[in-house]
Amino acid sequence: MIEMLKYLKPYRVKLTFVILFSMAAILFELYLPTLMAEIVDVGIVNRDVPFILQTGALMLGCSLMAILLMVGVSYFASKVSLGFGRDMRRTMFVHTEHFSLDEYEKFGSASLITRTTNDVKVVQDVINMMQRMMTRAPLMLIGGVILAVSRDKYLSLVFLAALPVLALIIFLVARKAIPLFSALQNKTDRLTLILREALTGVRVVRAFNRGDHERKRFNAANEDFQDTGIKVGKLMAFMFPIMLIIMNFTNIAIVWFGAIRIDNGDMQVGNLLAFIQYAAMILMSLIMLSMAFIMIPRAQVSAKRLTEVLSTKPTIKDPEREDKSFPTKGIIEFKDVTFRYEGAERPVLEGITFTAKPGETTAIIGSTGAGKTTLLQLIPRFYDVESGEILIDGQNIQSFKQSTLRKQIGYVPQKATLFSGTIAENLSFGKEDASEEEMYAALRTAQAIDFVEKRDQGIHSKLEQAGVNLSGGQKQRLSIARSLVRKPKIYLFDDSFSALDYKTDRLLRHELKKETGDATMIIVAQRVNTVKDAEKIIVLNDGKIVGVGTHQKLLQENKVYQEIVASQEDGEVSA
């Protein structure tokens, strides 16, 4: 929790106002019992009506001032806590944007979403509460104790019996609550994960009639979350009645022993009334502190989860200085590249060496799990190589900033990803200042112009989240158009033609060849039809290159390629 305090530095002035206003409000509130005692012991005893009215007016003024000051406390406390929440969410978002795919896989998207929303909200609420209670309660406690002792030091001994019992209850409840709050946050992650899977995979769930199964999964996670929440609720339900009982018995003891002291002439009635008010303030401050101590453990769990993310340093880092300008040709060289995922026993790619030249199409083909997608993802540095190096025009890609490198790459992922908004807004991901002419040119090359123009608003037509109102082939063609708008030096297509029919596939590749010109193009595919016209075909098998050449050469000499062709041969593929 302490780590979170550094994010409050921009709000030091507002925090100062919170503390000053709280102190001033407490002073006014602490003065009220003294004025009430004077009304009883002086005004009523002496039947001095002017004194009663004057002192009553002073009490009213003190009350109004305390109210106004507490309104100020609430205003500034809200500004601080809400500002903290906004800044923390932004910090989390920006920090996770720099994560490599390894870090994303380590935390999981569901957990990152929960941490950025739910955990930030928990810490934000506790900061708001701490400003209101943690500044007010200690001041009220200390001031109440001092003034109570000044009224009657012997009657103050009643607190010696009550305070240790209250402290023990707070300690025991806090010790029990911390692990429960930790479990509650983890179960929130689980609930978010299941809900996200069920919503994003709704078509698959319905297609396989697995609605009942998903409901059972969700209900199990939901009930598990509920059970833990009930345990936390029981703790709260146990604590507050016990504290109220102790508070009431303390008041009974004060009245009992106070009456004896009045009867003995050691105390005045006004003093007893003031003492009861101070006792109420002291016990109320303890209840406020107990509430804070119960909420702080949950905030500590959330703060720890936020700190875990913020303290995770991206494994892929930019060089401290970028002295070189980006190459103009775009020749890609893999030199004895080996890569393995974190925790994996064996490499996914091993001893990869090849060159992809501008003006040529380099195709990569292989069976599922051969490492094709991983190889492609090494070029924009989604991952860094374990050994060997990747060069562009003879310069190691690690010598460039990630932003510089990726600006020169048009990447089309295996799974077409579109965002809610217009088609134009999605295309402008490739180039922010792209004109409509550039967008339409890209759509024509990607064979997407036909279905875009059929829409009422053309490129300004709305797309739903993830492009669910488009077919798989339409999404792939828009993804390809998005990369073409950028006009980069390097094009990377990760099985981006799999949802296209053979005719559209052929036309698209033909137009791509004309559009990309002298750019370097690497295509990953599983269909032989997609790669057979490439100038260079690389055959991957079990993470290793087992063949390089043209379609005809590989068909004659490479057994693995022959097997791939034979498995797909259906009249569309021919020697």
C-alpha positions as CSV (number, residue, x, y, z in Angstrom):
1,M,0.0,0.0,0.0
2,I,2.9,2.3,0.8
3,E,4.1,2.0,-2.9
4,M,0.8,3.6,-4.0
5,L,1.5,6.8,-1.9
6,K,4.0,8.1,-4.5
7,Y,1.1,8.5,-6.9
8,L,-0.5,11.0,-4.6
9,K,2.4,13.5,-5.0
10,P,0.5,15.6,-7.6
11,Y,-2.2,16.1,-5.0
12,R,-0.1,17.4,-2.1
13,V,-1.9,20.8,-2.0
14,K,-5.3,19.2,-1.9
15,L,-4.1,16.7,0.8
16,T,-2.9,19.6,2.8
17,F,-6.3,21.2,2.7
18,V,-7.9,17.9,3.7
19,I,-5.7,17.7,6.8
20,L,-6.0,21.4,7.7
21,F,-9.8,21.4,7.3
22,S,-10.1,18.1,9.3
23,M,-8.0,19.6,12.1
24,A,-10.1,22.8,12.2
25,A,-13.4,20.8,12.1
26,I,-12.3,18.6,15.0
27,L,-11.3,21.6,17.1
28,F,-14.8,23.0,16.7
29,E,-16.4,19.7,17.5
30,L,-14.2,19.2,20.5
31,Y,-15.2,22.6,21.8
32,L,-18.9,21.8,21.7
33,P,-19.0,19.5,24.9
34,T,-17.2,22.2,26.8
35,L,-19.8,24.8,25.8
36,M,-22.6,22.4,26.8
37,A,-21.0,21.8,30.2
38,E,-20.8,25.6,30.8
39,I,-24.5,26.0,29.8
40,V,-25.5,23.3,32.4
41,D,-23.0,24.2,35.2
42,V,-23.2,28.0,34.8
43,G,-26.2,29.0,32.8
44,I,-28.8,26.6,34.1
45,V,-27.5,26.5,37.7
46,N,-27.5,30.3,37.9
47,R,-30.6,30.7,35.7
48,D,-28.6,33.1,33.5
49,V,-30.7,33.1,30.3
50,P,-28.5,35.6,28.4
51,F,-25.5,33.4,29.1
52,I,-27.4,30.3,27.8
53,L,-28.5,32.1,24.6
54,Q,-25.0,33.5,24.0
55,T,-23.3,30.2,24.6
56,G,-26.0,28.4,22.5
57,A,-25.3,30.8,19.6
58,L,-21.6,30.1,19.9
59,M,-22.4,26.3,19.8
60,L,-24.5,26.8,16.7
61,G,-21.7,28.8,15.1
62,C,-19.1,26.1,15.9
63,S,-21.5,23.4,14.5
64,L,-22.0,25.4,11.2
65,M,-18.2,25.9,10.9
66,A,-17.5,22.2,11.5
67,I,-20.1,21.3,8.8
68,L,-18.7,23.7,6.3
69,L,-15.2,22.4,6.9
70,M,-16.2,18.8,6.6
71,V,-17.9,19.6,3.3
72,G,-14.5,21.0,2.2
73,V,-12.8,17.8,3.4
74,S,-15.3,15.7,1.4
75,Y,-14.7,17.8,-1.7
76,F,-10.9,17.7,-1.7
77,A,-10.8,14.1,-0.6
78,S,-13.0,13.1,-3.6
79,K,-10.8,15.2,-5.9
80,V,-7.7,13.4,-4.6
81,S,-9.1,9.8,-4.7
82,L,-10.8,10.2,-8.1
83,G,-7.7,11.8,-9.6
84,F,-5.6,9.0,-8.1
85,G,-7.9,6.4,-9.7
86,R,-7.7,8.1,-13.1
87,D,-3.9,8.4,-13.0
88,M,-3.5,4.8,-11.8
89,R,-5.7,3.4,-14.6
90,R,-3.7,5.5,-17.1
91,T,-0.4,4.4,-15.7
92,M,-1.5,0.7,-15.7
93,F,-2.7,1.0,-19.3
94,V,0.4,2.7,-20.6
95,H,2.7,0.3,-18.7
96,T,1.0,-2.8,-20.0
97,E,1.2,-1.4,-23.5
98,H,5.0,-1.8,-23.3
99,F,4.8,-5.5,-22.2
100,S,6.1,-8.1,-24.6
101,L,3.8,-11.1,-25.3
102,D,5.6,-13.0,-22.5
103,E,4.3,-10.6,-19.9
104,Y,0.8,-10.6,-21.3
105,E,0.8,-14.4,-21.1
106,K,2.2,-14.3,-17.6
107,F,-0.7,-12.2,-16.2
108,G,-3.5,-13.1,-18.6
109,S,-5.8,-10.5,-20.1
110,A,-8.6,-11.2,-17.7
111,S,-6.4,-10.5,-14.7
112,L,-5.0,-7.3,-16.2
113,I,-8.5,-6.1,-16.8
114,T,-9.5,-6.8,-13.2
115,R,-6.4,-5.2,-11.8
116,T,-6.9,-2.0,-14.0
117,T,-10.5,-1.7,-13.0
118,N,-11.5,-3.5,-9.8
119,D,-8.2,-3.3,-7.9
120,V,-7.7,0.4,-8.8
121,K,-11.3,1.1,-7.5
122,V,-10.6,-0.7,-4.2
123,V,-7.4,1.3,-3.6
124,Q,-9.2,4.5,-4.7
125,D,-12.0,3.9,-2.2
126,V,-9.6,3.3,0.6
127,I,-7.7,6.4,-0.1
128,N,-10.9,8.4,-0.1
129,M,-11.8,6.7,3.3
130,M,-8.4,7.3,4.7
131,Q,-8.5,11.0,4.0
132,R,-11.9,11.3,5.7
133,M,-11.3,8.9,8.6
134,M,-7.6,8.4,9.1
135,T,-7.0,12.2,9.5
136,R,-10.2,12.7,11.5
137,A,-10.2,9.7,13.8
138,P,-6.7,10.0,15.3
139,L,-7.2,13.7,15.9
140,M,-10.6,13.1,17.5
141,L,-9.2,10.2,19.6
142,I,-6.2,12.2,20.9
143,G,-8.2,15.4,21.5
144,G,-11.1,13.5,23.1
145,V,-8.7,11.6,25.5
146,I,-6.9,14.8,26.5
147,L,-10.2,16.7,27.2
148,A,-11.8,13.8,28.9
149,V,-8.8,13.4,31.2
150,S,-8.9,17.2,31.9
151,R,-12.6,16.8,32.9
152,D,-12.0,13.9,35.3
153,K,-8.8,11.8,35.4
154,Y,-10.3,9.2,37.6
155,L,-13.4,8.6,35.5
156,S,-11.0,8.3,32.5
157,L,-9.7,5.0,33.9
158,V,-12.9,3.4,32.4
159,F,-11.1,3.6,29.0
160,L,-8.3,1.4,30.3
161,A,-10.7,-1.5,30.3
162,A,-12.4,-0.8,27.0
163,L,-9.5,0.2,24.7
164,P,-7.5,-3.1,24.9
165,V,-10.6,-5.1,24.2
166,L,-11.4,-3.0,21.1
167,A,-7.8,-3.2,19.9
168,L,-7.7,-7.0,20.3
169,I,-11.0,-7.4,18.3
170,I,-9.6,-5.2,15.5
171,F,-6.3,-7.2,15.4
172,L,-8.1,-10.6,15.3
173,V,-10.5,-9.5,12.5
174,A,-7.7,-8.0,10.4
175,R,-5.6,-11.1,10.7
176,K,-8.5,-13.2,9.5
177,A,-9.6,-10.8,6.8
178,I,-6.3,-10.4,4.9
179,P,-6.1,-13.9,3.3
180,L,-9.9,-13.7,2.6
181,F,-9.5,-10.4,0.7
182,S,-6.6,-11.9,-1.3
183,A,-8.7,-15.0,-2.2
184,L,-11.6,-12.7,-3.1
185,Q,-9.5,-10.8,-5.6
186,N,-8.2,-14.0,-7.2
187,K,-11.7,-15.3,-7.5
188,T,-12.7,-12.0,-9.2
189,D,-10.0,-12.8,-11.8
190,R,-11.5,-16.2,-12.3
191,L,-15.0,-14.9,-12.6
192,T,-13.9,-12.3,-15.2
193,L,-12.0,-14.9,-17.2
194,I,-15.0,-17.3,-17.4
195,L,-17.4,-14.4,-18.3
196,R,-15.0,-13.1,-21.0
197,E,-14.6,-16.5,-22.5
198,A,-18.3,-17.1,-22.5
199,L,-19.0,-13.8,-24.2
200,T,-16.3,-13.8,-26.8
201,G,-16.9,-17.5,-27.6
202,V,-20.7,-17.3,-27.7
203,R,-20.9,-18.7,-31.2
204,V,-18.9,-21.8,-30.4
205,V,-20.8,-22.3,-27.2
206,R,-24.1,-22.2,-29.1
207,A,-22.8,-24.2,-32.0
208,F,-21.9,-27.1,-29.7
209,N,-24.9,-26.7,-27.4
210,R,-22.5,-26.1,-24.5
211,G,-24.7,-23.4,-22.9
212,D,-25.5,-25.6,-19.9
213,H,-21.8,-26.4,-19.4
214,E,-20.8,-22.7,-19.5
215,R,-23.6,-21.9,-17.0
216,K,-22.3,-24.5,-14.7
217,R,-18.7,-23.1,-15.0
218,F,-20.0,-19.6,-14.3
219,N,-22.2,-20.7,-11.4
220,A,-19.4,-22.6,-9.8
221,A,-17.1,-19.6,-10.0
222,N,-19.9,-17.2,-8.9
223,E,-20.8,-19.3,-5.9
224,D,-17.2,-19.7,-4.9
225,F,-16.9,-15.9,-5.1
226,Q,-20.1,-15.6,-3.1
227,D,-18.9,-18.0,-0.4
228,T,-15.7,-16.0,0.2
229,G,-17.7,-12.8,0.2
230,I,-20.1,-14.2,2.8
231,K,-17.1,-15.1,5.0
232,V,-15.9,-11.5,4.8
233,G,-19.4,-10.3,5.5
234,K,-19.7,-12.5,8.6
235,L,-16.5,-11.0,9.9
236,M,-17.9,-7.5,9.5
237,A,-21.2,-8.6,11.0
238,F,-19.4,-10.1,14.0
239,M,-17.1,-7.1,14.6
240,F,-19.5,-4.1,14.6
241,P,-22.1,-5.5,17.1
242,I,-19.3,-6.5,19.4
243,M,-17.8,-3.0,19.2
244,L,-21.2,-1.4,19.8
245,I,-21.8,-3.6,22.8
246,I,-18.4,-2.5,24.2
247,M,-19.2,1.1,23.4
248,N,-22.6,0.9,25.2
249,F,-21.2,-0.8,28.3
250,T,-18.5,1.8,28.4
251,N,-21.2,4.5,28.4
252,I,-23.1,2.7,31.2
253,A,-19.9,2.5,33.3
254,I,-19.2,6.2,32.7
255,V,-22.8,7.1,33.8
256,W,-22.6,4.7,36.8
257,F,-19.3,5.9,38.2
258,G,-20.0,9.5,37.2
259,A,-23.2,9.5,39.2
260,I,-21.3,8.2,42.2
261,R,-18.7,11.0,41.8
262,I,-21.5,13.6,41.5
263,D,-23.2,12.2,44.6
264,N,-19.9,12.5,46.5
265,G,-19.5,16.1,45.3
266,D,-16.4,15.3,43.2
267,M,-18.0,16.1,39.9
268,Q,-20.6,18.5,38.4
269,V,-23.5,17.4,36.1
270,G,-22.2,19.5,33.2
271,N,-18.8,17.9,33.5
272,L,-20.4,14.4,33.3
273,L,-22.4,15.4,30.2
274,A,-19.2,16.7,28.6
275,F,-17.3,13.6,29.6
276,I,-20.0,11.4,28.0
277,Q,-19.7,13.4,24.8
278,Y,-15.9,13.0,24.8
279,A,-16.3,9.3,25.5
280,A,-18.7,9.0,22.5
281,M,-16.1,10.8,20.3
282,I,-13.3,8.6,21.5
283,L,-15.3,5.4,20.9
284,M,-16.6,6.7,17.5
285,S,-13.0,7.5,16.5
286,L,-12.1,3.9,17.4
287,I,-14.9,2.5,15.3
288,M,-13.8,4.7,12.4
289,L,-10.2,3.4,12.8
290,S,-11.5,-0.2,13.0
291,M,-13.3,0.3,9.7
292,A,-10.1,1.7,8.2
293,F,-8.1,-1.2,9.5
294,I,-10.5,-3.7,8.0
295,M,-10.6,-2.0,4.6
296,I,-6.8,-1.5,4.5
297,P,-6.0,-5.3,4.2
298,R,-8.2,-5.5,1.1
299,A,-6.5,-2.4,-0.3
300,Q,-3.1,-4.0,0.5
301,V,-4.0,-7.0,-1.6
302,S,-5.2,-4.8,-4.5
303,A,-2.2,-2.6,-4.1
304,K,0.1,-5.6,-4.2
305,R,-1.5,-6.8,-7.4
306,L,-1.1,-3.4,-9.0
307,T,2.5,-3.2,-7.8
308,E,3.2,-6.7,-9.3
309,V,2.2,-5.3,-12.7
310,L,3.9,-2.0,-12.4
311,S,7.1,-3.6,-11.1
312,T,7.3,-6.0,-14.0
313,K,9.8,-4.7,-16.4
314,P,9.3,-5.5,-20.1
315,T,11.8,-8.1,-21.2
316,I,12.0,-6.4,-24.6
317,K,13.7,-3.0,-24.2
318,D,14.7,-0.2,-26.5
319,P,18.4,0.7,-26.9
320,E,19.5,3.7,-24.8
321,R,20.5,5.5,-27.9
322,E,19.4,5.1,-31.5
323,D,22.3,6.4,-33.6
324,K,21.3,4.7,-36.9
325,S,18.6,5.6,-39.3
326,F,16.3,2.8,-40.4
327,P,17.5,0.9,-43.5
328,T,16.1,1.9,-46.9
329,K,16.1,-1.5,-48.6
330,G,14.5,-3.8,-46.1
331,I,16.7,-7.0,-46.6
332,I,15.8,-9.3,-43.7
333,E,18.4,-11.8,-42.6
334,F,18.0,-14.6,-40.0
335,K,21.4,-15.8,-38.7
336,D,21.3,-19.0,-36.8
337,V,18.3,-17.9,-34.8
338,T,17.1,-20.0,-31.8
339,F,14.1,-19.2,-29.7
340,R,12.2,-20.8,-26.9
341,Y,9.2,-19.7,-24.9
342,E,9.7,-19.0,-21.2
343,G,9.7,-22.2,-19.2
344,A,9.8,-24.4,-22.3
345,E,12.1,-27.5,-22.3
346,R,13.1,-27.3,-25.9
347,P,13.3,-24.5,-28.5
348,V,10.4,-23.6,-30.8
349,L,12.9,-22.5,-33.5
350,E,16.4,-23.7,-33.8
351,G,19.2,-22.7,-36.2
352,I,17.0,-20.6,-38.5
353,T,19.1,-19.0,-41.3
354,F,17.7,-17.4,-44.4
355,T,17.4,-14.1,-46.3
356,A,14.3,-12.3,-47.5
357,K,15.0,-9.7,-50.2
358,P,13.0,-6.7,-51.4
359,G,10.9,-7.2,-54.5
360,E,10.6,-10.9,-53.7
361,T,7.9,-12.9,-51.9
362,T,9.4,-15.2,-49.3
363,A,6.9,-17.8,-48.2
364,I,7.0,-20.0,-45.1
365,I,5.1,-23.3,-45.0
366,G,4.9,-26.2,-42.6
367,S,2.7,-28.3,-40.5
368,T,0.8,-27.0,-37.5
369,G,3.1,-26.3,-34.6
370,A,6.2,-26.0,-36.9
371,G,7.0,-22.5,-35.6
372,K,5.8,-20.4,-38.5
373,T,3.9,-17.7,-36.6
374,T,6.6,-17.5,-33.9
375,L,9.2,-16.9,-36.6
376,L,7.2,-14.1,-38.0
377,Q,6.6,-12.5,-34.6
378,L,10.4,-12.3,-34.0
379,I,10.8,-9.7,-36.8
380,P,8.7,-6.9,-35.1
381,R,10.2,-8.0,-31.8
382,F,7.1,-9.3,-30.1
383,Y,9.6,-11.7,-28.7
384,D,13.4,-11.5,-28.7
385,V,15.7,-14.3,-29.9
386,E,17.5,-16.6,-27.5
387,S,20.5,-16.8,-29.7
388,G,21.6,-15.7,-33.1
389,E,20.4,-12.4,-34.6
390,I,17.9,-10.9,-37.0
391,L,19.3,-8.2,-39.3
392,I,17.7,-5.6,-41.6
393,D,20.2,-4.3,-44.2
394,G,22.9,-5.7,-42.0
395,Q,21.8,-4.0,-38.8
396,N,20.5,-5.9,-35.8
397,I,16.8,-5.1,-35.1
398,Q,17.7,-4.8,-31.4
399,S,19.6,-1.6,-32.3
400,F,16.4,0.2,-33.2
401,K,13.6,1.4,-31.0
402,Q,10.5,-0.8,-31.2
403,S,8.4,2.1,-32.5
404,T,11.0,2.9,-35.2
405,L,11.1,-0.8,-36.3
406,R,7.4,-1.3,-36.3
407,K,6.6,1.8,-38.2
408,Q,8.3,0.2,-41.2
409,I,6.4,-3.1,-40.9
410,G,2.9,-3.9,-42.2
411,Y,1.8,-6.8,-40.0
412,V,-1.3,-8.9,-40.6
413,P,-1.9,-11.3,-37.7
414,Q,-3.2,-14.8,-38.0
415,K,-6.4,-13.8,-36.3
416,A,-7.8,-10.7,-37.9
417,T,-8.4,-8.1,-35.2
418,L,-10.7,-5.2,-35.8
419,F,-11.9,-2.5,-33.4
420,S,-15.3,-1.0,-32.8
421,G,-15.7,2.2,-34.9
422,T,-15.8,2.9,-38.6
423,I,-14.0,1.1,-41.4
424,A,-12.0,4.3,-42.0
425,E,-10.9,4.4,-38.3
426,N,-9.7,0.8,-38.5
427,L,-7.8,1.5,-41.7
428,S,-6.2,4.6,-40.2
429,F,-4.5,2.3,-37.6
430,G,-2.0,1.7,-40.4
431,K,-1.5,5.5,-41.0
432,E,-3.2,8.2,-38.9
433,D,-3.3,10.8,-41.6
434,A,-4.3,8.5,-44.5
435,S,-6.5,10.1,-47.1
436,E,-9.7,8.5,-48.4
437,E,-8.0,8.0,-51.7
438,E,-5.2,5.9,-50.0
439,M,-7.8,3.9,-48.1
440,Y,-9.8,3.1,-51.2
441,A,-6.6,2.1,-53.1
442,A,-5.7,-0.2,-50.2
443,L,-9.2,-1.7,-50.2
444,R,-9.1,-2.3,-54.0
445,T,-5.7,-4.1,-53.6
446,A,-7.1,-6.2,-50.7
447,Q,-10.2,-7.2,-52.8
448,A,-12.3,-5.5,-50.1
449,I,-13.8,-2.7,-52.1
450,D,-16.9,-4.7,-53.2
451,F,-18.4,-5.3,-49.8
452,V,-17.3,-1.9,-48.4
453,E,-19.0,0.0,-51.2
454,K,-22.2,-2.0,-50.8
455,R,-22.6,-0.6,-47.3
456,D,-24.7,2.5,-46.9
457,Q,-21.9,4.7,-45.6
458,G,-18.9,3.1,-47.4
459,I,-15.7,3.4,-45.4
460,H,-17.6,5.4,-42.8
461,S,-19.8,2.4,-42.0
462,K,-19.7,1.2,-38.4
463,L,-18.1,-2.0,-37.3
464,E,-19.1,-3.8,-34.1
465,Q,-16.6,-4.9,-31.5
466,A,-14.0,-7.3,-33.0
467,G,-15.8,-6.9,-36.4
468,V,-18.5,-9.4,-35.5
469,N,-20.8,-8.0,-38.3
470,L,-18.3,-9.1,-40.9
471,S,-17.4,-12.6,-42.2
472,G,-13.9,-14.1,-41.6
473,G,-12.8,-13.4,-45.1
474,Q,-14.0,-9.8,-44.9
475,K,-12.1,-9.2,-41.7
476,Q,-8.9,-10.7,-43.2
477,R,-9.2,-8.4,-46.3
478,L,-9.7,-5.3,-44.1
479,S,-6.7,-6.3,-42.0
480,I,-4.6,-6.6,-45.2
481,A,-5.9,-3.2,-46.4
482,R,-4.9,-1.7,-43.0
483,S,-1.3,-2.8,-43.5
484,L,-1.3,-1.6,-47.1
485,V,-2.4,1.9,-46.1
486,R,0.9,2.2,-44.2
487,K,3.0,1.5,-47.3
488,P,5.9,0.0,-45.2
489,K,9.2,-1.4,-46.4
490,I,8.3,-4.8,-45.0
491,Y,5.1,-6.8,-45.2
492,L,4.4,-9.8,-42.9
493,F,1.3,-11.9,-43.6
494,D,0.6,-14.5,-41.0
495,D,-1.7,-17.0,-42.7
496,S,-3.8,-14.0,-43.7
497,F,-5.4,-15.7,-46.7
498,S,-6.8,-18.8,-45.0
499,A,-10.5,-17.5,-45.0
500,L,-10.4,-16.5,-48.7
501,D,-11.6,-18.6,-51.6
502,Y,-9.0,-19.7,-54.1
503,K,-10.1,-17.1,-56.7
504,T,-10.0,-14.1,-54.2
505,D,-6.7,-15.5,-52.8
506,R,-5.1,-15.5,-56.3
507,L,-6.4,-12.0,-57.3
508,L,-5.3,-10.6,-54.0
509,R,-1.8,-12.0,-54.3
510,H,-1.5,-10.7,-57.9
511,E,-2.5,-7.2,-56.8
512,L,-0.3,-7.4,-53.8
513,K,2.7,-8.1,-56.0
514,K,2.0,-5.0,-58.0
515,E,1.3,-2.8,-55.0
516,T,4.2,-3.8,-52.8
517,G,6.8,-3.1,-55.5
518,D,10.3,-3.2,-54.0
519,A,9.1,-4.0,-50.4
520,T,10.1,-7.2,-48.7
521,M,7.2,-9.6,-48.3
522,I,7.1,-12.6,-46.0
523,I,4.0,-14.8,-46.2
524,V,3.2,-17.6,-43.7
525,A,0.6,-20.1,-45.0
526,Q,-0.6,-23.6,-44.7
527,R,-2.1,-23.8,-48.2
528,V,0.3,-24.7,-51.0
529,N,-1.8,-22.6,-53.4
530,T,-1.0,-19.5,-51.5
531,V,2.8,-20.0,-51.6
532,K,3.5,-21.8,-54.8
533,D,4.1,-18.5,-56.8
534,A,6.7,-17.2,-54.3
535,E,10.3,-16.7,-55.4
536,K,11.5,-18.5,-52.3
537,I,9.6,-21.0,-50.2
538,I,11.0,-22.0,-46.8
539,V,9.8,-25.4,-45.4
540,L,9.7,-25.6,-41.6
541,N,9.4,-28.8,-39.7
542,D,9.6,-29.1,-36.0
543,G,11.2,-25.7,-35.6
544,K,13.9,-26.3,-38.2
545,I,14.3,-25.4,-41.9
546,V,14.2,-28.6,-43.9
547,G,14.0,-27.0,-47.3
548,V,14.4,-23.8,-49.3
549,G,13.6,-23.2,-52.9
550,T,10.9,-22.6,-55.5
551,H,7.7,-24.7,-55.7
552,Q,9.0,-26.8,-58.6
553,K,12.4,-27.4,-56.9
554,L,10.9,-28.4,-53.6
555,L,8.3,-30.6,-55.3
556,Q,11.1,-32.6,-56.9
557,E,13.6,-32.6,-54.0
558,N,11.9,-32.1,-50.6
559,K,10.0,-34.9,-49.0
560,V,8.3,-32.8,-46.3
561,Y,7.0,-30.4,-49.0
562,Q,5.9,-33.3,-51.2
563,E,3.9,-34.7,-48.3
564,I,2.2,-31.2,-47.7
565,V,1.3,-31.0,-51.4
566,A,0.0,-34.6,-51.5
567,S,-2.2,-33.9,-48.5
568,Q,-3.8,-30.9,-50.2
569,E,-3.9,-32.1,-53.8
570,D,-7.5,-31.8,-54.9
571,G,-7.2,-30.5,-58.5
572,E,-6.4,-26.9,-57.3
573,V,-2.8,-27.7,-56.6
574,S,-0.8,-29.2,-59.5
575,A,2.8,-29.9,-60.3
